[in-house]
Structures are given as C-alpha cells and as structure tokens.
C-alpha cells in the first residue's frame, strides 16, 4: 500500500486474504466468494460512503454511489485454508461475508503503518488523510511499526482444547448447546470453536 503525503491519495497495491473454509466443495467458487468479500471490504474502506439526510440515504441510486470497478480493485491473492468441519455440510464452513471483515481494519492499519496517522472512519479519503496529517502540525511524520501482542493462553473463547492422547479437556461449560460438558467434549473431540 502507498500513501502520497502531499495529495493524501491512497493506493492499495495488493490484498492477501486467507480464509478457513472447512472443506472447499468447489474451490473455484469458494475462492470467488473470498475475493468478492475482499472487493467489498476494499470498496467500503476507500470509496463507499453512507450519508443519511432526514433518515434517508443521500445517494439512493447506484448511478451516483461510488463503487470500485475492476480497474480500481487491487490484485487479490486468495489462500484457502481447508480443514473439514465435522458439523458442516460435507465438512464445509462459511465463505460468504466473513472474508469482508478483516479488509477494512487491515487497510486502516496499513495507512497508520505507512504515515503514522490513525484514520478511524470510512471511507479513508485523501481529504481525511490530509486533515489528519495537518492535525499533527509540527510533529515529524514517519512510518511506525506496531509491535506484535502475545495473546493470553488459553483463549477465553475456546471451549475445548485438543489433547494428544485423544482426550478432550473442557475449558468452559458447553451447556448452551444442550449437552452436558462431558458429552460435548466427546462429540467435539479435538475441535476448537
């Protein structure tokens, strides 16, 4: 990604998207879904604007609503992570809207990483970039790197932790699924959710 600090123009050169799809029944179709999510996220991050006036959308027509075209969209590299889901149909998981979620914050963080200015609303336009740079008034603008953060272990959202001896250890009660904890551990042996 590149940002011109004189004009505020943002250029996303390439998007990499890895998505856990379970078993890809039709890999070409799944890759298309992932790329479609990346395209939608890119559009929301840099172009699409939701403005409402008196409860109605200010731009109700797609003729005036700014969307990226194939010429605007950066190259997208799709990585399908396949590990069959025992509860999914034929081992498949979601591949629809999920790939959209990481694109917007990834672009916003790349802008921060490139110029040291945090833009916290979409779309990230040249005007917003220039205003944020002016707000730094007098401070030297330079690229900043975010240091990785070590996540706590075990993750609080995981219910089951896989054990090498094929024993499942319940971390939280799974009663919300209608099973007793030990029944859920037997059904979900070795699967993190």
DOKOL-865089 format. One record per residue (C-alpha): x, z, y; chain; residue in one letter; residue number from 1. Coordinates in nm, 3 decimals. Each point is the difference from the previous one (the first is absolute). Example, Ala and Ser with C-alpha at 12.3 -4.5 7.8 and 13.67 -1.06 7.14 Angstrom:
<recs>
@east->1.230, up->0.780, north->-0.450, unit->A, code->A, pos->1
@east->0.137, up->-0.066, north->0.344, unit->A, code->S, pos->2
</recs>
This chain:
<recs>
@east->0.000, up->0.000, north->0.000, unit->A, code->X, pos->1
@east->0.117, up->-0.072, north->0.351, unit->A, code->X, pos->2
@east->-0.113, up->0.129, north->0.340, unit->A, code->X, pos->3
@east->0.107, up->-0.163, north->0.325, unit->A, code->X, pos->4
@east->0.040, up->0.295, north->0.240, unit->A, code->X, pos->5
@east->-0.020, up->-0.229, north->0.306, unit->A, code->X, pos->6
@east->-0.334, up->-0.164, north->-0.088, unit->A, code->X, pos->7
@east->-0.137, up->0.255, north->-0.252, unit->A, code->X, pos->8
@east->-0.061, up->-0.278, north->-0.251, unit->A, code->X, pos->9
@east->-0.020, up->0.121, north->-0.359, unit->A, code->X, pos->10
@east->0.099, up->-0.228, north->-0.288, unit->A, code->X, pos->11
@east->-0.055, up->0.108, north->-0.358, unit->A, code->X, pos->12
@east->0.230, up->-0.219, north->-0.206, unit->A, code->X, pos->13
@east->-0.092, up->0.110, north->-0.353, unit->A, code->X, pos->14
@east->-0.228, up->0.246, north->-0.180, unit->A, code->X, pos->15
@east->0.085, up->0.150, north->-0.339, unit->A, code->X, pos->16
@east->-0.291, up->0.155, north->-0.183, unit->A, code->X, pos->17
@east->0.020, up->0.179, north->-0.336, unit->A, code->X, pos->18
@east->-0.333, up->0.101, north->-0.154, unit->A, code->X, pos->19
@east->-0.081, up->0.187, north->-0.321, unit->A, code->X, pos->20
@east->-0.266, up->-0.223, north->-0.155, unit->A, code->X, pos->21
@east->-0.017, up->0.145, north->-0.350, unit->A, code->X, pos->22
@east->-0.027, up->-0.299, north->-0.233, unit->A, code->X, pos->23
@east->-0.016, up->-0.327, north->0.198, unit->A, code->X, pos->24
@east->-0.259, up->-0.196, north->-0.197, unit->A, code->X, pos->25
@east->0.052, up->-0.305, north->0.223, unit->A, code->X, pos->26
@east->0.339, up->0.052, north->0.175, unit->A, code->X, pos->27
@east->-0.042, up->-0.293, north->0.241, unit->A, code->X, pos->28
@east->-0.338, up->0.127, north->0.116, unit->A, code->X, pos->29
@east->0.130, up->0.356, north->0.033, unit->A, code->X, pos->30
@east->0.301, up->-0.120, north->0.204, unit->A, code->X, pos->31
@east->-0.244, up->-0.187, north->0.224, unit->A, code->X, pos->32
@east->-0.202, up->0.318, north->0.053, unit->A, code->X, pos->33
@east->0.313, up->0.196, north->0.089, unit->A, code->X, pos->34
@east->0.111, up->-0.272, north->0.242, unit->A, code->X, pos->35
@east->-0.349, up->-0.007, north->0.152, unit->A, code->X, pos->36
@east->0.024, up->0.376, north->0.063, unit->A, code->X, pos->37
@east->0.341, up->-0.047, north->0.161, unit->A, code->X, pos->38
@east->-0.143, up->-0.278, north->0.219, unit->A, code->X, pos->39
@east->-0.290, up->0.219, north->0.110, unit->A, code->X, pos->40
@east->0.232, up->0.291, north->0.079, unit->A, code->X, pos->41
@east->0.232, up->-0.227, north->0.198, unit->A, code->X, pos->42
@east->-0.294, up->-0.133, north->0.201, unit->A, code->X, pos->43
@east->-0.126, up->0.350, north->0.080, unit->A, code->X, pos->44
@east->0.348, up->0.117, north->0.097, unit->A, code->X, pos->45
@east->0.093, up->-0.277, north->0.242, unit->A, code->X, pos->46
@east->-0.311, up->-0.199, north->0.103, unit->A, code->X, pos->47
@east->-0.347, up->0.124, north->-0.081, unit->A, code->X, pos->48
@east->-0.162, up->0.209, north->0.269, unit->A, code->X, pos->49
@east->-0.317, up->0.207, north->-0.038, unit->A, code->X, pos->50
@east->-0.154, up->0.045, north->0.345, unit->A, code->X, pos->51
@east->-0.356, up->0.126, north->0.043, unit->A, code->X, pos->52
@east->-0.215, up->-0.011, north->0.312, unit->A, code->X, pos->53
@east->-0.331, up->0.189, north->0.009, unit->A, code->X, pos->54
@east->0.008, up->0.040, north->-0.378, unit->A, code->X, pos->55
@east->0.054, up->-0.367, north->-0.074, unit->A, code->X, pos->56
@east->0.314, up->-0.184, north->-0.098, unit->A, code->X, pos->57
@east->0.145, up->-0.174, north->0.306, unit->A, code->X, pos->58
@east->0.114, up->-0.300, north->-0.207, unit->A, code->X, pos->59
@east->-0.289, up->-0.061, north->-0.245, unit->A, code->X, pos->60
@east->0.105, up->-0.356, north->-0.089, unit->A, code->X, pos->61
@east->0.289, up->-0.109, north->-0.221, unit->A, code->X, pos->62
@east->0.055, up->-0.283, north->0.248, unit->A, code->X, pos->63
@east->0.139, up->0.253, north->0.250, unit->A, code->X, pos->64
@east->0.127, up->0.268, north->-0.239, unit->A, code->X, pos->65
@east->0.377, up->-0.034, north->-0.039, unit->A, code->X, pos->66
@east->0.109, up->-0.031, north->-0.366, unit->A, code->X, pos->67
@east->0.337, up->-0.107, north->-0.137, unit->A, code->X, pos->68
@east->0.019, up->-0.353, north->-0.138, unit->A, code->X, pos->69
@east->0.230, up->-0.122, north->-0.275, unit->A, code->X, pos->70
@east->0.248, up->-0.088, north->0.274, unit->A, code->X, pos->71
@east->-0.008, up->0.357, north->0.139, unit->A, code->X, pos->72
@east->0.022, up->0.180, north->-0.335, unit->A, code->X, pos->73
@east->0.349, up->0.101, north->-0.113, unit->A, code->X, pos->74
@east->0.138, up->-0.073, north->-0.345, unit->A, code->X, pos->75
@east->-0.147, up->0.245, north->-0.252, unit->A, code->X, pos->76
@east->0.186, up->0.106, north->-0.315, unit->A, code->X, pos->77
@east->-0.230, up->0.155, north->-0.258, unit->A, code->X, pos->78
@east->0.124, up->0.237, north->-0.270, unit->A, code->X, pos->79
@east->-0.254, up->0.086, north->-0.269, unit->A, code->X, pos->80
@east->0.066, up->0.330, north->-0.175, unit->A, code->X, pos->81
@east->-0.172, up->-0.013, north->-0.335, unit->A, code->X, pos->82
@east->-0.071, up->0.308, north->-0.206, unit->A, code->X, pos->83
@east->-0.329, up->-0.014, north->-0.186, unit->A, code->X, pos->84
@east->-0.260, up->0.256, north->0.109, unit->A, code->X, pos->85
@east->-0.171, up->0.151, north->-0.308, unit->A, code->X, pos->86
@east->-0.322, up->0.050, north->0.196, unit->A, code->X, pos->87
@east->-0.008, up->-0.339, north->0.175, unit->A, code->X, pos->88
@east->-0.171, up->-0.313, north->-0.134, unit->A, code->X, pos->89
@east->0.260, up->-0.161, north->-0.230, unit->A, code->X, pos->90
@east->0.258, up->0.230, north->0.163, unit->A, code->X, pos->91
@east->-0.056, up->-0.137, north->0.352, unit->A, code->X, pos->92
@east->-0.004, up->0.194, north->0.326, unit->A, code->X, pos->93
@east->-0.101, up->-0.080, north->0.357, unit->A, code->X, pos->94
@east->0.149, up->-0.303, north->0.178, unit->A, code->X, pos->95
@east->-0.243, up->-0.054, north->0.287, unit->A, code->X, pos->96
@east->0.030, up->0.200, north->0.320, unit->A, code->X, pos->97
@east->0.280, up->0.236, north->-0.112, unit->A, code->X, pos->98
@east->0.286, up->-0.235, north->0.098, unit->A, code->X, pos->99
@east->-0.128, up->0.000, north->0.360, unit->A, code->X, pos->100
@east->0.064, up->0.372, north->0.053, unit->A, code->X, pos->101
@east->0.382, up->0.014, north->0.023, unit->A, code->X, pos->102
@east->0.049, up->-0.311, north->0.215, unit->A, code->X, pos->103
@east->-0.115, up->0.137, north->0.337, unit->A, code->X, pos->104
@east->0.211, up->0.320, north->-0.004, unit->A, code->X, pos->105
@east->0.295, up->-0.196, north->-0.141, unit->A, code->X, pos->106
@east->-0.007, up->-0.239, north->0.296, unit->A, code->X, pos->107
@east->-0.047, up->0.289, north->0.247, unit->A, code->X, pos->108
@east->0.296, up->0.185, north->-0.155, unit->A, code->X, pos->109
@east->0.210, up->-0.317, north->0.008, unit->A, code->X, pos->110
@east->-0.068, up->-0.029, north->0.375, unit->A, code->X, pos->111
@east->0.111, up->0.361, north->0.046, unit->A, code->X, pos->112
@east->0.305, up->-0.061, north->-0.217, unit->A, code->X, pos->113
@east->0.091, up->-0.312, north->0.201, unit->A, code->X, pos->114
@east->-0.041, up->0.127, north->0.356, unit->A, code->X, pos->115
@east->-0.055, up->0.376, north->-0.017, unit->A, code->X, pos->116
@east->-0.352, up->-0.011, north->0.142, unit->A, code->X, pos->117
@east->-0.301, up->0.124, north->-0.196, unit->A, code->X, pos->118
@east->-0.315, up->-0.212, north->0.042, unit->A, code->X, pos->119
@east->-0.295, up->0.195, north->-0.142, unit->A, code->X, pos->120
@east->-0.290, up->-0.240, north->0.041, unit->A, code->X, pos->121
@east->-0.080, up->-0.349, north->-0.120, unit->A, code->X, pos->122
@east->0.046, up->-0.278, north->0.072, unit->A, code->X, pos->123
@east->0.365, up->0.039, north->0.094, unit->A, code->X, pos->124
@east->0.012, up->-0.245, north->0.291, unit->A, code->X, pos->125
@east->0.286, up->-0.099, north->0.232, unit->A, code->X, pos->126
@east->-0.175, up->0.188, north->0.284, unit->A, code->X, pos->127
@east->-0.008, up->0.325, north->-0.199, unit->A, code->X, pos->128
@east->0.365, up->-0.041, north->-0.099, unit->A, code->X, pos->129
@east->0.107, up->-0.062, north->0.361, unit->A, code->X, pos->130
@east->-0.207, up->0.295, north->0.128, unit->A, code->X, pos->131
@east->0.156, up->0.229, north->-0.261, unit->A, code->X, pos->132
@east->0.350, up->-0.123, north->0.091, unit->A, code->X, pos->133
@east->-0.071, up->0.063, north->0.370, unit->A, code->X, pos->134
@east->-0.122, up->0.351, north->-0.084, unit->A, code->X, pos->135
@east->0.348, up->0.077, north->-0.126, unit->A, code->X, pos->136
@east->0.122, up->-0.064, north->0.359, unit->A, code->X, pos->137
@east->0.365, up->0.069, north->0.019, unit->A, code->X, pos->138
@east->0.045, up->0.083, north->-0.364, unit->A, code->X, pos->139
@east->0.221, up->-0.233, north->-0.198, unit->A, code->X, pos->140
@east->-0.197, up->-0.205, north->-0.252, unit->A, code->X, pos->141
@east->0.177, up->-0.032, north->-0.333, unit->A, code->X, pos->142
@east->-0.094, up->-0.045, north->-0.361, unit->A, code->X, pos->143
@east->-0.078, up->0.321, north->-0.187, unit->A, code->X, pos->144
@east->0.002, up->0.060, north->-0.371, unit->A, code->X, pos->145
@east->-0.245, up->0.238, north->-0.161, unit->A, code->X, pos->146
@east->0.161, up->0.229, north->-0.254, unit->A, code->X, pos->147
@east->-0.171, up->0.011, north->-0.341, unit->A, code->X, pos->148
@east->-0.206, up->0.309, north->-0.073, unit->A, code->X, pos->149
@east->0.010, up->0.162, north->-0.340, unit->A, code->X, pos->150
@east->-0.350, up->0.054, north->-0.133, unit->A, code->X, pos->151
@east->-0.093, up->0.337, north->-0.146, unit->A, code->X, pos->152
@east->-0.008, up->0.016, north->-0.377, unit->A, code->X, pos->153
@east->-0.238, up->-0.010, north->-0.175, unit->A, code->X, pos->154
@east->-0.227, up->-0.210, north->0.220, unit->A, code->X, pos->155
@east->-0.314, up->0.200, north->0.082, unit->A, code->X, pos->156
@east->-0.229, up->-0.297, north->-0.074, unit->A, code->X, pos->157
@east->0.112, up->-0.050, north->-0.358, unit->A, code->X, pos->158
@east->-0.208, up->0.163, north->-0.267, unit->A, code->X, pos->159
@east->0.213, up->-0.063, north->-0.307, unit->A, code->X, pos->160
@east->0.372, up->-0.013, north->-0.053, unit->A, code->X, pos->161
@east->0.136, up->-0.203, north->-0.292, unit->A, code->X, pos->162
@east->0.224, up->0.189, north->-0.238, unit->A, code->X, pos->163
@east->0.250, up->-0.175, north->-0.234, unit->A, code->X, pos->164
@east->-0.136, up->0.182, north->-0.306, unit->A, code->X, pos->165
@east->-0.342, up->-0.166, north->0.055, unit->A, code->X, pos->166
@east->-0.149, up->0.326, north->0.128, unit->A, code->X, pos->167
@east->-0.197, up->-0.020, north->0.321, unit->A, code->X, pos->168
@east->0.028, up->0.282, north->0.251, unit->A, code->X, pos->169
@east->-0.299, up->0.058, north->0.226, unit->A, code->X, pos->170
@east->0.104, up->0.073, north->0.357, unit->A, code->X, pos->171
@east->-0.350, up->0.031, north->0.147, unit->A, code->X, pos->172
@east->-0.333, up->0.053, north->-0.172, unit->A, code->X, pos->173
@east->-0.171, up->-0.331, north->-0.073, unit->A, code->X, pos->174
@east->-0.352, up->0.143, north->-0.005, unit->A, code->X, pos->175
@east->-0.119, up->-0.241, north->0.267, unit->A, code->X, pos->176
@east->0.014, up->-0.272, north->-0.266, unit->A, code->X, pos->177
@east->-0.238, up->0.186, north->-0.226, unit->A, code->X, pos->178
@east->0.267, up->0.094, north->-0.254, unit->A, code->X, pos->179
@east->0.165, up->0.329, north->-0.069, unit->A, code->X, pos->180
@east->0.362, up->-0.003, north->0.105, unit->A, code->X, pos->181
@east->0.140, up->-0.025, north->-0.353, unit->A, code->X, pos->182
@east->-0.242, up->-0.280, north->-0.092, unit->A, code->X, pos->183
@east->0.105, up->-0.197, north->0.310, unit->A, code->X, pos->184
@east->0.366, up->0.050, north->-0.087, unit->A, code->X, pos->185
@east->-0.061, up->-0.138, north->-0.348, unit->A, code->X, pos->186
@east->-0.195, up->-0.299, north->0.132, unit->A, code->X, pos->187
@east->0.250, up->-0.076, north->0.274, unit->A, code->X, pos->188
@east->0.322, up->0.079, north->-0.188, unit->A, code->X, pos->189
@east->0.297, up->-0.119, north->0.201, unit->A, code->X, pos->190
@east->-0.195, up->-0.149, north->0.290, unit->A, code->X, pos->191
@east->0.046, up->0.099, north->0.366, unit->A, code->X, pos->192
@east->-0.304, up->-0.035, north->0.224, unit->A, code->X, pos->193
</recs>
